[in-house]
Amino acid sequence: MNTADLSALKPLAGIRVLEICNVAAGPFCALLLADLGADVIKLENLGTGDTLRAWPPHTGPENDRLSENFASLNRNKRSVTLDLKNPDDNAKAKNLIANADVLIENNRPGVMKRLGLDFDSALAINPKLIYCSISAYGQTGPRANEGGFDVTIQAMSGIMSVTGEPDGAPVKCGVPVADFTAGLYGAMSICAQLRAVAQTGKGVHIDVPMMGTSLAIAALQTSEYFGVGKDPVKLGSAHPRNAPYQAFKAKDDYLVMAAGTQALWETVCQILKSPELLKDERFTSTALRAKNQIALKELIEVILQKDTAANWIAQFSQAGVPCCPINQYSAVLN
């Protein structure tokens, strides 16, 4: 790869980012910018550092153990520790602000103001600064002063109401989707504002509420409510408007099949050697299959019990039907 190719991989080279963040949402936002070439300086609490440093698993020499979780969210960054309540250290932080293009913080609203490092104070130091605040509920509004974590935002935003089996207990996504979605929206907004500030020369405050970004990715669910006044429900791995489109149990293991078109559905019936399913009035259209998907799943699984998941996956995949195993991360990463 030549120098020009390497430069294309780092479009944010020359941009300096000051990260005053903890745990996930803010560090992930800064990580995305670092991966794009930005020079990220992570400011951590003196003595304790980022809370994520204490999270297992830890690896490395006994006298220099490192959290793998921390490393995954803080690669490509430089780090400095300061006590922001100490006047001398606070002054050092302000010097870092003066030389930054971007500041990212994910503290509870009010914390940065008490430290004299809020947007207005930072803008007085650096008039071109892009200041990104990530919080649970945003910088204004009735819940602005409340804290929140990924699981509480998944609950408040409605994500948990559509996650899990229909008759099961509330379940959160296994991946911290509220944290990482907020970080992603923050990074995207910062990239947009880098262009705007280059033209206007005026710094901006970006407000990224985890509640708002979690709602933003639920466009299909919220549009259903706004459209017909009906709450979406939990369907396990199934889809509200498509079937067969979920996990199915074969002879020895589960597989996931997504026959999202009529042509794919016809192919599925051919592979299952079940032409009668094509003629069944409950399954003659995508809408009807979705409406009767419980009965459809039961019929399909009776047939799938005749062979292993691997053999079914091979047959479906060869015929062009999207089908795959449910991998553990060890299978994905090796």
URPEKA-V76022 format. One record per residue. N is the residue number from 1. SS is DSSP state (~ for helix, > for strand, _ for the rest). PSI is psi in whole degrees, 0 to 359 (NA if undefined). Layout:
n=(N,N)
ss=(SS,SS)
psi=(PSI,PSI)
This chain:
n=(1,2,3,4,5,6,7,8,9,10,11,12,13,14,15,16,17,18,19,20,21,22,23,24,25,26,27,28,29,30,31,32,33,34,35,36,37,38,39,40,41,42,43,44,45,46,47,48,49,50,51,52,53,54,55,56,57,58,59,60,61,62,63,64,65,66,67,68,69,70,71,72,73,74,75,76,77,78,79,80,81,82,83,84,85,86,87,88,89,90,91,92,93,94,95,96,97,98,99,100,101,102,103,104,105,106,107,108,109,110,111,112,113,114,115,116,117,118,119,120,121,122,123,124,125,126,127,128,129,130,131,132,133,134,135,136,137,138,139,140,141,142,143,144,145,146,147,148,149,150,151,152,153,154,155,156,157,158,159,160,161,162,163,164,165,166,167,168,169,170,171,172,173,174,175,176,177,178,179,180,181,182,183,184,185,186,187,188,189,190,191,192,193,194,195,196,197,198,199,200,201,202,203,204,205,206,207,208,209,210,211,212,213,214,215,216,217,218,219,220,221,222,223,224,225,226,227,228,229,230,231,232,233,234,235,236,237,238,239,240,241,242,243,244,245,246,247,248,249,250,251,252,253,254,255,256,257,258,259,260,261,262,263,264,265,266,267,268,269,270,271,272,273,274,275,276,277,278,279,280,281,282,283,284,285,286,287,288,289,290,291,292,293,294,295,296,297,298,299,300,301,302,303,304,305,306,307,308,309,310,311,312,313,314,315,316,317,318,319,320,321,322,323,324,325,326,327,328,329,330,331,332,333,334)
ss=(_,_,~,~,~,~,~,~,_,_,_,_,_,_,_,>,>,>,>,>,_,_,_,_,~,~,~,~,~,~,~,~,~,~,~,_,_,_,>,>,>,>,>,>,>,_,_,_,_,_,~,~,~,~,_,_,_,>,>,_,_,_,_,_,_,>,>,~,~,~,~,~,~,_,_,_,>,>,>,>,>,>,_,_,_,_,~,~,~,~,~,~,~,~,~,~,~,~,_,_,_,>,>,>,>,_,_,_,_,_,~,~,~,~,_,_,_,_,~,~,~,~,~,~,~,_,_,_,_,>,>,>,>,>,>,_,_,_,_,_,_,_,_,_,_,_,_,_,_,~,~,~,~,~,~,~,_,_,~,~,~,~,_,_,_,_,_,_,_,_,_,_,_,_,_,_,~,~,~,~,~,~,~,~,~,~,~,~,~,~,~,~,~,~,~,~,~,~,~,~,_,_,_,>,>,>,>,>,>,~,~,~,~,~,~,~,_,_,~,~,~,~,~,~,~,~,~,~,_,_,_,_,_,_,_,_,_,_,>,_,_,>,_,_,>,>,>,>,>,_,_,_,_,>,>,>,>,>,_,_,_,~,~,~,~,~,~,~,~,~,~,_,_,_,~,~,~,~,~,_,~,~,~,_,_,~,~,~,~,~,~,_,~,~,~,~,~,~,~,~,~,~,~,~,_,_,_,_,~,~,~,~,~,~,~,~,~,~,_,_,_,>,>,>,>,_,_,_,~,~,~,~,~,_)
psi=(128,176,321,320,319,321,324,333,348,65,343,14,134,349,129,131,131,119,119,75,168,144,261,300,307,312,324,320,311,325,317,321,321,319,337,6,355,149,104,124,117,120,117,158,134,129,312,327,190,136,328,339,334,352,131,164,149,140,169,182,151,327,4,54,143,134,125,325,315,315,323,333,358,23,158,24,152,158,145,144,132,152,100,349,349,127,318,316,325,321,323,322,320,328,323,322,319,334,13,153,330,141,131,130,144,42,163,137,133,332,312,327,318,334,356,25,21,177,312,317,319,323,327,330,320,93,344,11,136,117,113,119,122,125,176,309,12,173,345,169,170,337,11,324,359,143,175,153,173,312,323,326,322,323,311,325,350,351,318,339,344,16,128,179,151,318,13,173,161,138,136,160,142,333,137,74,325,317,308,330,318,317,321,314,323,314,319,318,321,316,321,318,334,321,316,315,328,332,322,333,9,128,159,156,118,124,113,99,129,325,314,318,329,326,325,323,355,37,322,322,316,326,330,317,313,327,315,3,27,133,131,156,167,136,17,233,1,171,140,340,14,140,145,130,71,189,140,147,121,197,320,345,175,154,162,130,139,93,81,4,165,320,318,321,318,323,319,314,324,315,322,352,47,70,338,334,328,331,347,123,340,345,21,352,164,316,318,322,321,318,324,32,335,312,321,317,316,318,317,318,330,319,319,337,348,348,170,159,318,318,320,317,317,317,313,315,318,330,359,10,121,119,142,164,167,99,146,163,331,324,324,320,353,NA)
